[in-house]
């Protein structure tokens, strides 16, 4: 049972009045917020025992989900979300995060007294961007709450005190298998695209309703024209004329209003769909398993760029055009009702356009697929040339790269020309069919009018209705062109989205912060895609918690592959990797990467400031923590030598820094989250002797401050100072493992050499 601490009871506040104005901070100034919090703290000293985590909302959401039966870590909850620069969840992002992890979530404006106890636990948003978990309403008119900093204890608080803090917005949570009030919240299932589009069905239905009304209002002008010619002219009925004018003006006004509203809805849903689809695609791509057969970078970049075509196809005027096309049948039926045979020309024209579209759809899709392939190859050439410009100059490879670029450009131009020819053919034939329909109506109308079967008003009305019926055909032609490209892109995206991510196949993950840092490999083998010889073969190794080991061996021995497998970046082809006795497949990737940090052989930085690069994997890291990691890694000297200090700008891949400086920043980046296991792969390969000594001193300081398991893959003797045991790799197998001095001595005695 949890311990409960009691605060004084005061009179309950009247539930008739809401005290809220803002979602995040509440009403009033920051000073007023601090005054209210201080007042509550005075009446409830336990409230201020601990300042709590960096993000109280994320911690509260995790606690509420745990009570509801979903136990995950904060880093798992926020993984893959586009967090702001301070690394804190917004209420909207909190709802999205909960839904991604099997919960039904809803952000609502609720008075405290209106929250149904059946909905507990809920997350209350408090002043000062604070949050808590409401777990119970007690008979003595107090509430039981959990604060992120006191997750193990239940705190009793008076209704008045809680109302002073509560900003009026609450996050309701339920497991997916349950219901949430009377509202059924959508869940993402099935095809990845439909999962991204499903939340926007209400907006799509608004577009459908507006389009239906617009098409009905389109009947006003032809009916007005027919009545004027058939009734007003023969009878000089001026009063009737103005009555008709008033009616059609009203219809046109509603038509304009509905079109504006529809356009606004389409624009709004377009922005939302674009953001949702792009987030889904990028999140999946960034979490792809490294052992997957990922497309070449140029093709992948092209696919990521082309997703906009898919989002545009499903969020633009596509739905409106399809509804207009469906109403074309109604307009043609009305023409038949008015003038009988006058409906034949537009009906034939509509059928011709649809048949032509279906005929050219296949070659259009083929051209689109070829266009995407050539575009990907062209992007790859450009990417390689720009990113490796220095190497290109050094090896004098301009001519070869220029030849590749011109060849790919010519191929892409030919494919685009074919697509344009098909699109032009479709547009021309559509215009021809529309014009032929107009001529046909006039000719047939003349014969019918001369025979007295119809009036001239009916002929004119039929002309207007025919134009309205065939107007969508021009758009439909464009839909066929854009649709073929969207389908091709969707297929490529589908293949990409169907590839396995880091989270696939893990089943239920275990959430625990109790990690000592013991790593054990049992018969681990690793085969890279397309490789004939395995990189690792039946490697078994146990690294005790807090121990420091080195990995040595010749080039190609499997040292780097072993560090990648130990860090969880590459899943083993065979065998098991255990962290503190738990299979790493049962640990969420986000949690595993917090406990195990790898400094790779090639240190890659990202565009941004020095501080941002150090805290790249820890959004919202405190300045003192960044400074601590920087000092341990020696990065503070880099900052001190630059006028902007930690605000110095890092260019793409850190090209404005030396290789040694990049490695020092990579070490600081790995030390910041204070991992249980630190893996270094050739960490000083780009450093001089003095920098290497400073690097080693920094690692020793970090180890002295917080003990951790250390794994160092190296060929440099100086780094042996950091380790107590050494593993020797040869051709992907573990040749020997033991105390450092014994292993190095045996290697020397055997004449095999030592690390240099």
Secondary structure as UniProt FT lines:
FT   STRAND          4..5
FT   TURN            15..16
FT   HELIX           30..43
FT   HELIX           45..48
FT   HELIX           56..68
FT   HELIX           74..78
FT   TURN            79..80
FT   TURN            85..86
FT   HELIX           91..100
FT   TURN            101..102
FT   STRAND          103..109
FT   HELIX           112..114
FT   HELIX           117..119
FT   STRAND          122..126
FT   HELIX           127..129
FT   STRAND          130..137
FT   TURN            139..140
FT   STRAND          142..147
FT   HELIX           148..150
FT   TURN            151..152
FT   STRAND          154..158
FT   HELIX           159..165
FT   STRAND          166..175
FT   TURN            176..177
FT   TURN            181..182
FT   HELIX           192..197
FT   HELIX           198..200
FT   HELIX           201..217
FT   HELIX           219..227
FT   HELIX           228..232
FT   HELIX           233..235
FT   HELIX           238..286
FT   TURN            290..291
FT   HELIX           297..315
FT   HELIX           318..339
FT   HELIX           340..342
FT   HELIX           343..387
FT   HELIX           389..394
FT   TURN            395..396
FT   HELIX           398..450
FT   TURN            451..452
FT   HELIX           456..497
FT   TURN            502..505
FT   STRAND          519..526
FT   TURN            529..530
FT   STRAND          536..543
FT   TURN            545..546
FT   STRAND          548..552
FT   TURN            555..556
FT   HELIX           559..566
FT   TURN            567..568
FT   STRAND          574..579
FT   TURN            580..581
FT   STRAND          582..583
FT   HELIX           584..586
FT   HELIX           589..595
FT   STRAND          596..599
FT   STRAND          608..609
FT   HELIX           610..614
FT   TURN            615..617
FT   TURN            619..620
FT   HELIX           623..633
FT   HELIX           635..640
FT   TURN            643..644
FT   HELIX           645..647
FT   STRAND          649..650
FT   HELIX           652..654
FT   TURN            655..656
FT   HELIX           659..672
FT   TURN            673..674
FT   STRAND          677..681
FT   TURN            683..686
FT   HELIX           689..705
FT   STRAND          709..713
FT   HELIX           717..722
FT   STRAND          725..730
FT   TURN            731..732
FT   STRAND          733..739
FT   HELIX           740..749
FT   TURN            750..751
//
